[in-house]
Amino acid sequence: MARHTSDSSVIGARSQLTGRVSGTGGLRIEGSLSGDVAVSGPVEIASGGAVEGDVSGASLEVSGRLRGDAKCGGAIHVRAGAEVHGGLEGSSVAIEPGSRVDVQLDTDVNLEFEGRR
């Protein structure tokens, strides 16, 4: 996500929320949230941000920490330095080297193998 639009909301770096967050538009989480997220737009868990709960949205980008399941209609990106524990379901899932993951994946997978014949 990394780009804010007028229909995006932000949970600031010093915020610590408990409860369910739902609505239209996107959500950027810079602080911590203990509860589920269900929004119609993209979700971004920024570096330093943390979510303990399930996340659903149009897409997901994780640079911080997620402990819970994520279900998105679009892509899920786990960035280097991120920590994710839970299930990931999206149209595509990208996990960068340097991230820490303990996940169950649910997506269409196309694997290309290079090797000796």
N, C-alpha and C positions, 0 to 999 in steps of 0.2 A: 504494500500500500504506500507507505512512505510519502505520500502526497495527500494533503488534507483538502477536502472539498467542503462546501458550505453545509452539506448534509452529514458531516462526520462529527462525532463527539469524542472528547478526550478525557480519560481518567488520568489526572496529573501525577507526576512523579512522587509527590508527597501524600497522595491520597491512598487510604486503605479502606476499601468498601467490602461489606458483607451483604449478600443477597443476590437476587437474579436481576440481570440487566437485559432488557429486550427493547426492540423498537425498529424503526426504519432508518436507513442510512448506515454509515460505517462507524467503526469504533476503534480508537487507538488507546491502548492501555500502557501507560508509563509507570503507574503505581502498582498496587496489589488489589486483587479481587478474589474473594472467597465466595464463589457462587457461579451459576451458569450464565452463559452469554448466548442470546438468540437475537441476531439482527439481520436485516435484509441486505446490507452492504458488506464491504470487505472489513475484516478484523485484522488488526496488527497488535501483536504483543511486543512492545519495544524492548530494546536492551535495558535491563533493570526492571522491567515489568514482570508481573507474575499473575497467573490465573490458576486457582485450584477449583476446577469445575469443568463442565462440558461446554464446548464452543460450537455454535453453528452460525454460518454466514455465507456470503457469496464466495469469499476466498479467505485464506488465512496466511499471514506471514508471522513467523515466530523468531524473534531475536532474543527474547527473554526466556521465561520458564512457563511451561504448561504441564499441569498434572490433571489429566482428564482426557476425555474423548473429544475429537473434532470431526465435524461432518460439514462439508462445504460442497456447493454445486460446482465450484471452480477449483482452481489450483491451491495447493498447500505447499508453502516453502518454509523449511526449517533452516535457518541461517547458522553459519559458523558461530560457536559460542552459546548457542541456544541449548536448552535442556527440555526434553519432552518425554513424558511417561503417560501412555494411554493408547487409544486407537485413533488412527488417521484415515478418514474416508473423503476422497475428493476426486475430481476429474483427472488430476495428476498430483503426484507427491514428489517433491525434490528435497533431498536431505544433503546439506553441504558438509564436506569434511570439517572436522573440528567441533561439530555439534555432539551432544550427548543424548542418545535416544534409546528408549526401551518401549517399542511401539508394536502394535498390530496394524498392518496396512490393509486397506480395502480400496483397490483402484485397478484399472486396467494396466497391465504391465507388458511392455515390449522390451525384451532383453536382447542386447547384441553382445555376443561373445567373440573376443579375439583370442586366438590361441593356436597351438600347434595342431596340425592335422595328421 
